[in-house]
Amino acid sequence: MKRLAELLLKPEGFSEIVIGNAALVRAMVESGVEVVTSYPGSPTPEIAEAIGSLPLDSRPFYFEFSTNEKVALEVAFGAALDGRPSLVFFKSVGLNVAADSFVQLSLMDIAGGMVVLLGDDPGANSSQNEQDNRHYALLAGLPLLEPASAQEAYGMLKEAVRIARERRSAVILRLTTHVCHFKQRVDFDPLPPGCLDRAGPKAGALKNGGGRFDPASSTFIPIAAAVFPLKRKALDRLASLAEEAEASPLNRLIPAGPGGPSEFGVITAGLPALSLFDALEGLPVPSPARPDVLKLAWIHPLPKRLILDFLSSHREVKILEELDPVLEQAIKALAYDAGLRTRIRGKEDPEEEMGEYRPALVASILARTWPGTFPRPPARPGLPGLAAPARPAQLCPGCGHRSAFFAVKAALSDIDVTVADIGCHTLGNLPPYKMGQVLLSMGHAVSTASGLALSGRDLPGGMRRRVAFFMGDSTFFHAALPGLVNALFNRHDVLMILLENGTTAMTGHQDHPAAGRNFNGEVPAIPLRRVLEGLGVASVRDVDAYRQAELKAAVEAALEETGLRVVIARHPCMLKLTKAARRKPSYVARHVRIDQASCTRAHTCVEAFACPSFQRDKDGRIEVEAELCIGDGSCRQTCPSGAIVEAQGGV
């Protein structure tokens, strides 16, 4: 991390291989961003890791992890109103949380300028859907730039900051997972003179500037009487930005080769453009199969004249874009209004609306679009017997959630309902635990469970059903509090299993308000139990998740009560704990083993507890994979024959 910090603050220009997320931080430093906020979520957490490599006394901007995306956006907005160039970043679905405030940004005169950096996720690599946030740019009337590589991410962020400051506006920079993680040799400019002078002490590196918020100079209250004047200003700003989009060198025309334009063309943007170039790599120049390419960086507003000129010079044009037909619909409308007869081909198969546009997929799309002209990619010969087996996601060895699921499942009946939420514990839905039958979004579980509980416990036919829901401690602060207040206010009959592991584990162990520290140092912890009791929850039990018998008894007792009641199943995240322990010179690896003489092959360890450290041979014999086992011993109480014993070194 020290090496990364040296690169990010290096005064002179240089070239270095970095991922897109790290390149973005250098761009923040160069462009004079003063306030950066976030809520962690893939594919963007490495941005914060790069920021974290900068010592506090050398960091030229303030950074915080806020309690959720809406709060993060509003903190950045407030700082930008005060004249400080600001940036907020989060993952694709995080924009849904922030949307209530986000859609107002185009109406505001933002003195310092503000960049909203989005990490979209085609392919749903780490998200519950493939949400395409280009729609939000159209909804909110905000400009949107889209890079294709780490180099472009660096350059376009600087451009986005420039536009935001000059236009006193918000600007969206939309990245996708592979652009965030794109590793490339990036050419960096020298740091502008004085840009490191902003570095300050732990107070937040906000020494100079700011204080530019003048409530008398502009209207910041979009009530009915002010909405239309504000909207006219927003539309005028967008029209002016459209002229800038037309002239922007970020949009690139790549001809097929010498000899004039091809009869075929492709309009694309972002990572699909790089996959297109890969797919075209083997074609000779010139070649009747090679199309001209218009690679867009400005997605909203579109450079309309540039697009119309490209369309009018080609017989057929393919719109190549991941996910939704956003460009396709806009470009077809443009062509219709202009009376063009160019054949515009968009998504012609449902499969073209799903997943990432990797080179092989792009080549097959072009071969379907222009059969007989564009060569079909050769089929790869199969290798019988070498197909990789399915590898489902699973909880880490020693995870307290596994121990909690084992105990909670024993306390519930087959018809009791459990509701899942977002976090590592979402994996409880998988066999063998099957805990959590429905999932919407972060924090939904309390309110969804409340709706399920409205039918009451006693169902027709003498059936008795209780409703429980799971919640992580980070999600508790992010989005659960309004639902909990509602459950208390409306007296909903639900049981909360609050899985407390002391960190935001799923996205890389970021701190949350109960951790006792934030990104910049120690702070007073906000204890979960005191928050619950302060809200008025009368029944709160607190059990170490490793104490399975006690946890089972606590859940059984809570199930017999009514109203909102909570069982806190706490245990530190063992992945984080073990990583920290391994850095110490005194660390000794520990694990358990199977006493084969005692083992009755009940297979509870693999079929009900399901720690990945246990391996079952074809003959039913159980062994422990020492490389996976961390020796926590939570498994020992699950074995009916007591065959799981400590190995050398103990547990």
Buried (B, 14 or more C-beta within 10 A) or exposed (E): EEEBBEBBBBEEEEEBEBBBBBBBBBBBBBBBBBBBBBBBBBBBBBBBBBBBBBEBEEBBBBBBBBBBBBBBBBBBBBBBBBBBBBBBBBBBBBBBBBBEBBBBBBBBBBBBBBBBBBBBBBBBBBBBEBBBBBBBBBEBBBBBBBBBBBBBBBBBBBBBBBBBBEBBBBBBBBBBBBBBBBEBEBEBBEBEEEBBEBBBEEEBBBBEBBEEBEEEEBBBEBEEEEEEEBBEBBEEBBEEBBEBBBEBEBBEEBBBBEEEBBBBBBBBBBBBBBBBBBBBEEBEEBBBBBBBBBBBBBBBBBBBBBBBEBBEBBEBBBBBBBBBBBBBEBBBEBBEEBEBEBEBBBBEEEEBBBBBBBBEBBBBBBBBBBEEBBBEBEEEEEEEEEEEEEEEEEBBBBBBBBBBBBBBBBBBEEEBBBBBBBBBBBBBBBEBBEBBEBBBBBBBBBBBBBEBBEEEBEEEEEEEBBBBBBBBBBBBBBBBBEBBBBBBEEEBBBBBBBBBBBBBBBBBBBBBBBBBEBBBEEEEBBBBBEBBEEEEBEBBBBBBBBBBEBBBBBBBBBBEEBBBBBBBBBBBBBBBBBEEBEEEEEEEBBBBBBEEEEBEEBBBBBEBBBBBBBEBEEEEEBEBEBEBBBBBBBBBBBBEEEBBBBBEEEB
